Every structure is written in structure tokens, then in C-alpha cells.
Amino acid sequence: MDNRPIGFFDSGLGGLTCIPFLHEKLPNEKIVYYGDTARTPYGSKSIENIKQFSTQIVEYLVSHDVKLIVIACNTVSATSIDLLKEKFPEVPIIGIIEPMAKKIADIGKNTDKFGVIGTKVTINSGVYEQKVKKYNENISINSLACPALVPLIEEGITNNEIMDLTIKYYIDDFKKKKCINKLVLGCTHYPIIQKNIERLYPDMELLNPSEEVINSVSNILEEKGMLAESNDRRNLCYASDLSENFLNMINLFFDKESVDTDIMKFYD
């Protein structure tokens, strides 16, 4: 058993969408979360900046003696996971893309048309196509960058006509032209608008990497004998800017008595 916390990080508040699945599957586990809310979104930044930012964050999480780190960000997983594993070999690091790619390869049928939506960096990397093909060459998969979604979500513009119109702007033609019947939410912010997408496209199955990565976390901790026992450790949630929307997400996913929040910046 190992009661040390699990580290999670994202460019903003989106990585928190992993937490309900963690609570459900591994209720004894506690976390240290970092959301880089002051520098979000990462999806429009240079790869060098993304690598620099993610290295700073992982170094900070390692200083908290985490037993495992989840890159709860598709953009960082697409660009920086190999670098982070090389720099921090002392702690297991899991990206969010690989578990989802394995799932797609496992469930996909020849008649399925998979779509992936994500940030510009994630989509331009072609990482989902590459990883899925590694496991199953017969899968048909197409990707689409949706750069306006993350800024709207970070601003809390979700359950309204503005978000619905933005979703339709991106997905209507994509779904029709590519005959998409299964859509991967290739950014951890997107589960926040999952209900919008389900309402607008009720015939399309949505796949959530935030759920799949927790299944991988569970498997690794069990294999290594590192599952936590029931404990009174507090969850810690840090951000480079404690925005109102970030705090609202914390309150949504955590009991107030079990979590502490604070600001941590890596720059002046």
C-alpha cells in the first residue's frame, strides 16, 4: 500500500474532469492537482513553451512526493510525455492519449468512423491517428482542431447558445463529411460540454479519455502494490491563477472539507 498522493496537471481546469472517475474507481486515493490557468490555453502555444511549462509543473509535483503523475492534458501528452519521462525517471508518468488509443483500437469495428476533436497542437501532431494505427491498422479515424472551445470553457461560457453555436460551427460539417459515429473528446476540457454535444448529436457516441486514463492508473497502482488505504490526507489543488471558474470546479468535484487550494506561479 502507498498513501502518497497522485499528481495531476493540465493547462487549466479541464484536467479536473478526471477526478469524478478517480473518486468512483479509487475512492481512497488523494491528489495534488496543478492547473496552469494563467497561461491557458496551451493548444495555441509553441511546443517549446509547452515543454517548458510542463517541466516546471512536473518538477513541482515531484517536490510533493507524488507516487504517480497523470498528464491530464492532451496537448502536453501529444508534445512532451517522452521529455518528461526522461527528465523524471523516478516517478511513473501517464499521458491521457495512450489509454484512449488502446480503447479505440479495442472497440473499433470496420464500419465505425471515429472522429477526434482537440486543440491545434494535439490535432496537428497526428498523435491519435499514429497511436491507434499502432494497435489496429483497420480503424478509420479523422481529427479536427476546435481552438475556440477551451477559452470559452475556461471563461465559463458553456450552457448557452454561444457554446452550442460554436460546437455546431466545428462539428456539423465534420460529422457529415466524415460520417462520424464515434467522437473522441480529445481535450480534457471537452467533457465539461459533453451534455451539449450529446444533445446536439444524439446519434453520435462520445468517448471520454478522462475516464480511460483512470482505468490505466488503477491497473498500474494495483500491479505495483501502490493502492492507497483509507486515510485522512487532504487533496491539494494549485493553480497559477485561482479564477472563479477554477474554484467552482473544485467545489463541484470535492468535498470542501477534503481539499485545500492555493496559487503557485513559476514566474513574476
VEXKOL-837389 format. One record per residue (C-alpha): residue number from 1; x, y, z; residue in three letters. Coordinates in Angstrom, 3 decimals, decimal comma. Example, Ala and Ser with C-alpha at 12.3 -4.5 7.8 and 13.67 -1.06 7.14 Angstrom:
@num:1 east:12,300 north:-4,500 up:7,800 residuo:Ala
@num:2 east:13,670 north:-1,060 up:7,140 residuo:Ser
This chain:
@num:1 east:0,000 north:0,000 up:0,000 residuo:Met
@num:2 east:1,074 north:3,582 up:-0,675 residuo:Asp
@num:3 east:-0,830 north:6,581 up:0,710 residuo:Asn
@num:4 east:1,203 north:9,179 up:-1,164 residuo:Arg
@num:5 east:-0,945 north:11,340 up:-3,477 residuo:Pro
@num:6 east:-1,306 north:11,097 up:-7,246 residuo:Ile
@num:7 east:-0,233 north:14,152 up:-9,219 residuo:Gly
@num:8 east:-2,481 north:15,537 up:-11,960 residuo:Phe
@num:9 east:-1,888 north:18,551 up:-14,160 residuo:Phe
@num:10 east:-3,431 north:20,404 up:-17,072 residuo:Asp
@num:11 east:-3,182 north:23,730 up:-18,847 residuo:Ser
@num:12 east:-6,218 north:24,846 up:-16,849 residuo:Gly
@num:13 east:-9,290 north:23,428 up:-15,181 residuo:Leu
@num:14 east:-10,041 north:20,719 up:-17,777 residuo:Gly
@num:15 east:-7,928 north:18,029 up:-16,114 residuo:Gly
@num:16 east:-10,316 north:18,119 up:-13,168 residuo:Leu
@num:17 east:-12,744 north:16,126 up:-15,334 residuo:Thr
@num:18 east:-10,645 north:13,055 up:-14,434 residuo:Cys
@num:19 east:-11,485 north:13,411 up:-10,744 residuo:Ile
@num:20 east:-15,066 north:12,008 up:-10,668 residuo:Pro
@num:21 east:-13,763 north:8,806 up:-12,286 residuo:Phe
@num:22 east:-10,933 north:8,656 up:-9,737 residuo:Leu
@num:23 east:-13,381 north:9,060 up:-6,854 residuo:His
@num:24 east:-15,589 north:6,314 up:-8,276 residuo:Glu
@num:25 east:-12,866 north:3,766 up:-9,075 residuo:Lys
@num:26 east:-10,225 north:4,587 up:-6,455 residuo:Leu
@num:27 east:-12,004 north:6,353 up:-3,567 residuo:Pro
@num:28 east:-9,037 north:6,105 up:-1,164 residuo:Asn
@num:29 east:-6,640 north:7,982 up:-3,457 residuo:Glu
@num:30 east:-5,792 north:11,640 up:-2,784 residuo:Lys
@num:31 east:-4,351 north:14,068 up:-5,306 residuo:Ile
@num:32 east:-2,118 north:17,046 up:-5,877 residuo:Val
@num:33 east:-3,531 north:18,917 up:-8,875 residuo:Tyr
@num:34 east:-1,966 north:21,786 up:-10,796 residuo:Tyr
@num:35 east:-3,895 north:23,885 up:-13,320 residuo:Gly
@num:36 east:-1,904 north:26,458 up:-15,271 residuo:Asp
@num:37 east:-4,917 north:28,750 up:-15,515 residuo:Thr
@num:38 east:-2,876 north:31,934 up:-16,001 residuo:Ala
@num:39 east:-1,164 north:30,554 up:-19,122 residuo:Arg
@num:40 east:-4,049 north:28,609 up:-20,619 residuo:Thr
@num:41 east:-4,739 north:27,624 up:-23,373 residuo:Pro
@num:42 east:-1,680 north:25,558 up:-24,290 residuo:Tyr
@num:43 east:-3,179 north:24,437 up:-27,591 residuo:Gly
@num:44 east:-2,184 north:27,626 up:-29,419 residuo:Ser
@num:45 east:1,304 north:27,942 up:-27,907 residuo:Lys
@num:46 east:4,658 north:26,799 up:-29,293 residuo:Ser
@num:47 east:5,816 north:23,284 up:-28,499 residuo:Ile
@num:48 east:8,918 north:24,690 up:-26,787 residuo:Glu
@num:49 east:6,768 north:26,748 up:-24,427 residuo:Asn
@num:50 east:4,539 north:23,750 up:-23,701 residuo:Ile
@num:51 east:7,605 north:21,663 up:-22,838 residuo:Lys
@num:52 east:8,967 north:24,406 up:-20,603 residuo:Gln
@num:53 east:5,668 north:24,887 up:-18,762 residuo:Phe
@num:54 east:5,042 north:21,166 up:-18,281 residuo:Ser
@num:55 east:8,580 north:20,582 up:-17,000 residuo:Thr
@num:56 east:8,071 north:23,291 up:-14,367 residuo:Gln
@num:57 east:4,802 north:21,719 up:-13,274 residuo:Ile
@num:58 east:6,101 north:18,151 up:-13,071 residuo:Val
@num:59 east:9,101 north:19,320 up:-11,043 residuo:Glu
@num:60 east:6,654 north:20,960 up:-8,639 residuo:Tyr
@num:61 east:4,511 north:17,829 up:-8,380 residuo:Leu
@num:62 east:7,593 north:15,677 up:-7,749 residuo:Val
@num:63 east:8,505 north:18,023 up:-4,873 residuo:Ser
@num:64 east:5,204 north:16,964 up:-3,271 residuo:His
@num:65 east:6,364 north:13,321 up:-3,266 residuo:Asp
@num:66 east:3,607 north:12,090 up:-5,571 residuo:Val
@num:67 east:3,667 north:8,375 up:-6,371 residuo:Lys
@num:68 east:2,457 north:8,760 up:-9,972 residuo:Leu
@num:69 east:1,743 north:11,653 up:-12,336 residuo:Ile
@num:70 east:-1,156 north:11,890 up:-14,785 residuo:Val
@num:71 east:-0,746 north:14,312 up:-17,671 residuo:Ile
@num:72 east:-4,435 north:15,278 up:-17,726 residuo:Ala
@num:73 east:-3,892 north:17,318 up:-20,877 residuo:Cys
@num:74 east:-3,970 north:16,028 up:-24,442 residuo:Asn
@num:75 east:-1,744 north:18,849 up:-25,690 residuo:Thr
@num:76 east:1,042 north:18,060 up:-23,218 residuo:Val
@num:77 east:0,603 north:14,325 up:-23,790 residuo:Ser
@num:78 east:0,978 north:14,882 up:-27,532 residuo:Ala
@num:79 east:4,123 north:17,001 up:-27,276 residuo:Thr
@num:80 east:6,003 north:16,423 up:-24,048 residuo:Ser
@num:81 east:5,482 north:12,989 up:-22,487 residuo:Ile
@num:82 east:8,767 north:11,490 up:-23,716 residuo:Asp
@num:83 east:10,721 north:14,504 up:-22,449 residuo:Leu
@num:84 east:9,006 north:14,375 up:-19,057 residuo:Leu
@num:85 east:9,618 north:10,655 up:-18,640 residuo:Lys
@num:86 east:13,289 north:11,209 up:-19,456 residuo:Glu
@num:87 east:13,675 north:14,124 up:-17,035 residuo:Lys
@num:88 east:11,777 north:12,499 up:-14,170 residuo:Phe
@num:89 east:12,501 north:8,749 up:-14,256 residuo:Pro
@num:90 east:11,864 north:8,417 up:-10,521 residuo:Glu
@num:91 east:8,077 north:8,660 up:-10,880 residuo:Val
@num:92 east:5,698 north:6,866 up:-13,293 residuo:Pro
@num:93 east:4,123 north:9,334 up:-15,736 residuo:Ile
@num:94 east:0,950 north:8,512 up:-17,676 residuo:Ile
@num:95 east:-0,311 north:10,514 up:-20,630 residuo:Gly
@num:96 east:-4,003 north:10,716 up:-21,386 residuo:Ile
@num:97 east:-3,797 north:9,786 up:-25,077 residuo:Ile
@num:98 east:-2,343 north:6,267 up:-24,981 residuo:Glu
@num:99 east:-5,167 north:4,726 up:-22,880 residuo:Pro
@num:100 east:-7,788 north:6,208 up:-25,204 residuo:Met
@num:101 east:-5,952 north:4,999 up:-28,312 residuo:Ala
@num:102 east:-5,907 north:1,456 up:-26,924 residuo:Lys
@num:103 east:-9,632 north:1,691 up:-26,181 residuo:Lys
@num:104 east:-10,418 north:2,885 up:-29,720 residuo:Ile
@num:105 east:-8,353 north:0,075 up:-31,209 residuo:Ala
@num:106 east:-10,116 north:-2,436 up:-28,977 residuo:Asp
@num:107 east:-13,736 north:-1,412 up:-29,574 residuo:Ile
@num:108 east:-13,486 north:-0,207 up:-33,166 residuo:Gly
@num:109 east:-15,253 north:-2,075 up:-35,944 residuo:Lys
@num:110 east:-14,611 north:-1,783 up:-39,666 residuo:Asn
@num:111 east:-17,897 north:0,097 up:-40,036 residuo:Thr
@num:112 east:-17,001 north:2,711 up:-37,394 residuo:Asp
@num:113 east:-15,902 north:6,211 up:-38,334 residuo:Lys
@num:114 east:-14,037 north:7,737 up:-35,395 residuo:Phe
@num:115 east:-13,550 north:11,458 up:-35,029 residuo:Gly
@num:116 east:-11,212 north:13,258 up:-32,629 residuo:Val
@num:117 east:-11,646 north:16,886 up:-31,625 residuo:Ile
@num:118 east:-8,864 north:18,726 up:-29,803 residuo:Gly
@num:119 east:-6,545 north:21,720 up:-29,724 residuo:Thr
@num:120 east:-4,485 north:22,788 up:-32,723 residuo:Lys
@num:121 east:-1,299 north:21,335 up:-31,253 residuo:Val
@num:122 east:-2,876 north:17,965 up:-30,458 residuo:Thr
@num:123 east:-4,539 north:17,632 up:-33,850 residuo:Ile
@num:124 east:-1,534 north:18,849 up:-35,841 residuo:Asn
@num:125 east:0,654 north:16,266 up:-34,094 residuo:Ser
@num:126 east:-1,419 north:13,419 up:-35,571 residuo:Gly
@num:127 east:-0,808 north:11,535 up:-32,344 residuo:Val
@num:128 east:-4,236 north:9,898 up:-32,088 residuo:Tyr
@num:129 east:-4,035 north:8,523 up:-35,617 residuo:Glu
@num:130 east:-0,486 north:7,246 up:-35,041 residuo:Gln
@num:131 east:-1,202 north:5,553 up:-31,744 residuo:Lys
@num:132 east:-4,496 north:3,987 up:-32,841 residuo:Val
@num:133 east:-2,913 north:2,607 up:-36,027 residuo:Lys
@num:134 east:-0,142 north:1,091 up:-33,894 residuo:Lys
@num:135 east:-2,749 north:-1,091 up:-32,191 residuo:Tyr
@num:136 east:-5,233 north:-1,564 up:-35,034 residuo:Asn
@num:137 east:-4,444 north:-0,577 up:-38,642 residuo:Glu
@num:138 east:-8,056 north:-1,096 up:-39,748 residuo:Asn
@num:139 east:-9,518 north:1,786 up:-37,744 residuo:Ile
@num:140 east:-10,821 north:4,807 up:-39,661 residuo:Ser
@num:141 east:-10,066 north:7,986 up:-37,716 residuo:Ile
@num:142 east:-10,252 north:11,686 up:-38,593 residuo:Asn
@num:143 east:-9,293 north:14,693 up:-36,479 residuo:Ser
@num:144 east:-10,478 north:18,282 up:-36,173 residuo:Leu
@num:145 east:-8,992 north:21,242 up:-34,287 residuo:Ala
@num:146 east:-11,526 north:23,287 up:-32,311 residuo:Cys
@num:147 east:-9,439 north:26,166 up:-30,929 residuo:Pro
@num:148 east:-12,287 north:28,352 up:-29,661 residuo:Ala
@num:149 east:-13,720 north:25,775 up:-27,255 residuo:Leu
@num:150 east:-11,108 north:25,859 up:-24,470 residuo:Val
@num:151 east:-11,141 north:29,669 up:-23,999 residuo:Pro
@num:152 east:-14,943 north:29,621 up:-23,815 residuo:Leu
@num:153 east:-14,905 north:26,772 up:-21,277 residuo:Ile
@num:154 east:-12,243 north:28,493 up:-19,146 residuo:Glu
@num:155 east:-14,472 north:31,591 up:-19,117 residuo:Glu
@num:156 east:-17,481 north:29,534 up:-18,016 residuo:Gly
@num:157 east:-19,357 north:30,100 up:-21,288 residuo:Ile
@num:158 east:-20,849 north:26,620 up:-21,521 residuo:Thr
@num:159 east:-24,581 north:26,122 up:-21,044 residuo:Asn
@num:160 east:-25,798 north:28,698 up:-23,532 residuo:Asn
@num:161 east:-26,398 north:29,448 up:-27,204 residuo:Glu
@num:162 east:-22,864 north:30,785 up:-27,738 residuo:Ile
@num:163 east:-21,352 north:27,415 up:-26,880 residuo:Met
@num:164 east:-23,934 north:25,469 up:-28,880 residuo:Asp
@num:165 east:-23,302 north:27,605 up:-31,966 residuo:Leu
@num:166 east:-19,539 north:27,181 up:-31,589 residuo:Thr
@num:167 east:-19,889 north:23,409 up:-31,300 residuo:Ile
@num:168 east:-22,088 north:23,295 up:-34,383 residuo:Lys
@num:169 east:-19,672 north:25,547 up:-36,277 residuo:Tyr
@num:170 east:-16,940 north:22,965 up:-35,823 residuo:Tyr
@num:171 east:-18,764 north:19,634 up:-35,777 residuo:Ile
@num:172 east:-21,702 north:19,910 up:-38,218 residuo:Asp
@num:173 east:-19,669 north:19,619 up:-41,427 residuo:Asp
@num:174 east:-17,040 north:17,368 up:-39,836 residuo:Phe
@num:175 east:-19,645 north:14,825 up:-38,779 residuo:Lys
@num:176 east:-21,481 north:14,965 up:-42,102 residuo:Lys
@num:177 east:-18,485 north:14,833 up:-44,450 residuo:Lys
@num:178 east:-16,577 north:12,160 up:-42,487 residuo:Lys
@num:179 east:-19,709 north:10,189 up:-41,429 residuo:Cys
@num:180 east:-18,538 north:10,273 up:-37,798 residuo:Ile
@num:181 east:-20,421 north:7,919 up:-35,485 residuo:Asn
@num:182 east:-17,957 north:7,873 up:-32,552 residuo:Lys
@num:183 east:-16,346 north:11,093 up:-31,315 residuo:Leu
@num:184 east:-13,322 north:11,280 up:-29,004 residuo:Val
@num:185 east:-13,256 north:14,285 up:-26,686 residuo:Leu
@num:186 east:-9,550 north:14,853 up:-27,296 residuo:Gly
@num:187 east:-9,131 north:17,617 up:-24,731 residuo:Cys
@num:188 east:-9,879 north:17,243 up:-21,021 residuo:Thr
@num:189 east:-11,875 north:20,479 up:-21,120 residuo:His
@num:190 east:-14,410 north:18,965 up:-23,502 residuo:Tyr
@num:191 east:-16,240 north:16,670 up:-21,025 residuo:Pro
@num:192 east:-17,490 north:19,911 up:-19,456 residuo:Ile
@num:193 east:-19,555 north:20,432 up:-22,634 residuo:Ile
@num:194 east:-20,305 north:16,747 up:-23,199 residuo:Gln
@num:195 east:-24,013 north:17,230 up:-22,477 residuo:Lys
@num:196 east:-24,172 north:19,993 up:-25,096 residuo:Asn
@num:197 east:-22,626 north:17,696 up:-27,719 residuo:Ile
@num:198 east:-24,880 north:14,787 up:-26,758 residuo:Glu
@num:199 east:-27,953 north:16,993 up:-27,079 residuo:Arg
@num:200 east:-26,888 north:18,382 up:-30,461 residuo:Leu
@num:201 east:-25,803 north:14,988 up:-31,884 residuo:Tyr
@num:202 east:-27,812 north:12,271 up:-30,102 residuo:Pro
@num:203 east:-26,838 north:9,605 up:-32,661 residuo:Asp
@num:204 east:-23,098 north:10,013 up:-32,059 residuo:Met
@num:205 east:-21,301 north:8,043 up:-29,334 residuo:Glu
@num:206 east:-18,865 north:10,110 up:-27,262 residuo:Leu
@num:207 east:-15,628 north:8,686 up:-25,864 residuo:Leu
@num:208 east:-14,001 north:10,349 up:-22,863 residuo:Asn
@num:209 east:-10,218 north:9,949 up:-22,318 residuo:Pro
@num:210 east:-10,630 north:11,324 up:-18,779 residuo:Ser
@num:211 east:-12,317 north:8,052 up:-17,871 residuo:Glu
@num:212 east:-9,891 north:5,792 up:-19,705 residuo:Glu
@num:213 east:-6,789 north:7,252 up:-18,080 residuo:Val
@num:214 east:-8,158 north:6,437 up:-14,612 residuo:Ile
@num:215 east:-8,548 north:2,808 up:-15,659 residuo:Asn
@num:216 east:-4,835 north:2,843 up:-16,517 residuo:Ser
@num:217 east:-3,979 north:4,490 up:-13,194 residuo:Val
@num:218 east:-5,896 north:1,773 up:-11,371 residuo:Ser
@num:219 east:-4,111 north:-1,002 up:-13,262 residuo:Asn
@num:220 east:-0,645 north:0,457 up:-12,629 residuo:Ile
@num:221 east:-1,200 north:1,079 up:-8,927 residuo:Leu
@num:222 east:-2,612 north:-2,409 up:-8,458 residuo:Glu
@num:223 east:0,260 north:-4,045 up:-10,361 residuo:Glu
@num:224 east:2,855 north:-2,121 up:-8,326 residuo:Lys
@num:225 east:1,118 north:-2,656 up:-4,986 residuo:Gly
@num:226 east:0,709 north:1,111 up:-4,621 residuo:Met
@num:227 east:-3,022 north:1,452 up:-3,978 residuo:Leu
@num:228 east:-3,899 north:3,705 up:-1,030 residuo:Ala
@num:229 east:-5,667 north:2,671 up:2,125 residuo:Glu
@num:230 east:-8,349 north:4,856 up:3,665 residuo:Ser
@num:231 east:-6,557 north:7,939 up:5,002 residuo:Asn
@num:232 east:-7,148 north:11,498 up:6,184 residuo:Asp
@num:233 east:-4,687 north:13,172 up:3,796 residuo:Arg
@num:234 east:-6,118 north:16,302 up:2,189 residuo:Arg
@num:235 east:-6,358 north:16,878 up:-1,555 residuo:Asn
@num:236 east:-4,294 north:19,825 up:-2,795 residuo:Leu
@num:237 east:-5,307 north:21,893 up:-5,815 residuo:Cys
@num:238 east:-2,923 north:24,568 up:-7,066 residuo:Tyr
@num:239 east:-3,307 north:26,996 up:-9,941 residuo:Ala
@num:240 east:-1,300 north:29,819 up:-11,453 residuo:Ser
@num:241 east:-4,488 north:31,899 up:-11,130 residuo:Asp
@num:242 east:-7,333 north:30,959 up:-8,802 residuo:Leu
@num:243 east:-10,091 north:32,023 up:-11,178 residuo:Ser
@num:244 east:-13,718 north:31,852 up:-10,182 residuo:Glu
@num:245 east:-14,361 north:29,051 up:-12,676 residuo:Asn
@num:246 east:-11,420 north:27,016 up:-11,338 residuo:Phe
@num:247 east:-12,727 north:27,324 up:-7,783 residuo:Leu
@num:248 east:-16,245 north:26,410 up:-8,941 residuo:Asn
@num:249 east:-14,872 north:23,223 up:-10,493 residuo:Met
@num:250 east:-13,044 north:22,384 up:-7,260 residuo:Ile
@num:251 east:-16,266 north:22,824 up:-5,313 residuo:Asn
@num:252 east:-18,126 north:20,674 up:-7,828 residuo:Leu
@num:253 east:-15,751 north:17,692 up:-7,608 residuo:Phe
@num:254 east:-14,526 north:17,813 up:-3,997 residuo:Phe
@num:255 east:-15,988 north:17,940 up:-0,530 residuo:Asp
@num:256 east:-14,896 north:21,335 up:0,828 residuo:Lys
@num:257 east:-13,580 north:19,670 up:3,967 residuo:Glu
@num:258 east:-11,197 north:17,452 up:1,968 residuo:Ser
@num:259 east:-9,379 north:19,961 up:-0,255 residuo:Val
@num:260 east:-7,043 north:22,944 up:0,025 residuo:Asp
@num:261 east:-6,428 north:25,427 up:-2,790 residuo:Thr
@num:262 east:-3,596 north:27,889 up:-3,343 residuo:Asp
@num:263 east:-1,798 north:29,899 up:-6,011 residuo:Ile
@num:264 east:1,584 north:28,768 up:-7,283 residuo:Met
@num:265 east:3,309 north:30,682 up:-10,088 residuo:Lys
@num:266 east:6,591 north:29,861 up:-11,818 residuo:Phe
@num:267 east:7,137 north:33,451 up:-12,981 residuo:Tyr
@num:268 east:6,705 north:37,007 up:-11,745 residuo:Asp
